[in-house]
Amino acid sequence: MKETSEERFKRLASARTNTILKRLNTLGNCSNRQVYSYTKKDIEKIFSVIEAKIKQTKARFSFPEEEEFRL
């Protein structure tokens, strides 16, 4: 049976989201100050770029609002 586009989206989006969550957990392992040394500036830079990429990616999924044409 052929997979629908909605089924394919759900399958791929779930798998890719889980991959991202696992990688974020892995990044979180770097927070151990007994093993790693970092500054507040380092952390701000890391999360700034992550948050910017999330915002950019989320915007790609937005549904444009249809506006009525007026002169």
N, C-alpha and C positions, 0 to 999 in steps of 0.2 A: 504494500500500500504506500502511495506517495505521500511524503510529508508536506503539509501546507506551509505557506510562508509564515503564518503565526506560530505553528509548532516549531519550525526551524529557528525562528527568532527566540522563542522561549528556551529552547534547548541550548542554543549558542550563547544567549545573554546570561543564562544561569551559570553555565560553565565558565564563561569569561569573568563574570562577577565574582564567583568563588575563587578564581585564580588571583584576582586583584586583592580580595580580602586576605587570602593566604600570604600574599607578598607583603601586604601591610603589616601582618603579624610578624613576618620575618624582619621587616624594617624596625618594628617595635623592639625586637631583640637587641638592637643597637643601643637601646636606652640604658643598658646596664653600665653604670659609671665605674664599677669595679673592673670592667674589661675594656671600656672605651672612654676616650676623652673627647669632649666636644663643648662648644660654646653655645650660648643662647642664640647668637647670630647664625651659627650653623643650622640650628633647628628651625629658626624662622625662615631661612633660605630654602630648606628642604620642603617645609609645609607650604610655603608660598607658591612654589612651583607645582606642587601636587594640587593645591586648591585651585590654581589658575587652570590647570589641565582639566580638572573636574568641571569647572564652570564652562570651559570651552566645549567639552564633550556633551554636557547637559544641554547646552544651547542648540546643539545639532539635533536633539530630539524634540525641540519645542514645536508646538502646533501653531502655525501662523494664524492670527485672528483675521477673519475676513472682514474687511471694512467696506462699507457702502460707498460707491463712487459719488462724489459731489463736485460740482464746479463752483 
